[in-house]
Amino acid sequence: MLQHKPKQISFHSSLYNKIPENHILKRIDSAVDFSFINGLLENSYCKEFGRPA
């Protein structure tokens, strides 16, 4: 019989989940939209290699 195993969580997720919800950095992250950062930094990273800014 096959057993269903849960999907592996990323290292980042497992660490992030250990931070209390009331931690100041989590509170800042939920209050501020940081999506503009990628646009500001896109010329600092290679578009053909690696991950986005």
N, C-alpha and C positions, 0 to 999 in steps of 0.2 A: 504494500500500500504506500502511495506517495504521501509525503508530509509537506504541508505548506509552511514554508519558512518566511518570516517577514523580510521585507526588503532591507538591505543594509543602509544604515544612515551614514551620511558623510561625517567626516571628522569635525568639520565646521559646525554641523547641526548638533552633534553630541555635546560640543563645548558650549555652544550658544544656549542650549536648553538648560545648562547648569547655572546660568546667570539668573538671579531673581527678577521677576517681572517689574519690581519697583526700583531696580537699579537705575541710576541717573542716566547712563548711556542708552539704555533701552527706552527710557522715557523721552529722551531727546530724539531718538530715532523714530519713535511713533508720532512725534509732534512736528518734525521738520522734514520736508520733502527734499532729499538730497539727489534727486534724479538729474538735476542740472549739472552736476559734477562731471558726468561722462562727456557732455558736450564741451565743457571747458578744457578737458584734458585729452580729447581725441587726437590732437596733433602731436601729443607727447608720446604716443604709442604707435607701433607698427600695425597697420591694418591687415597685412597679409600674413602675419606670423603671431602666434600666441593668442591670448585672451584680450577682450576689450578692456578699455581703461576702467 
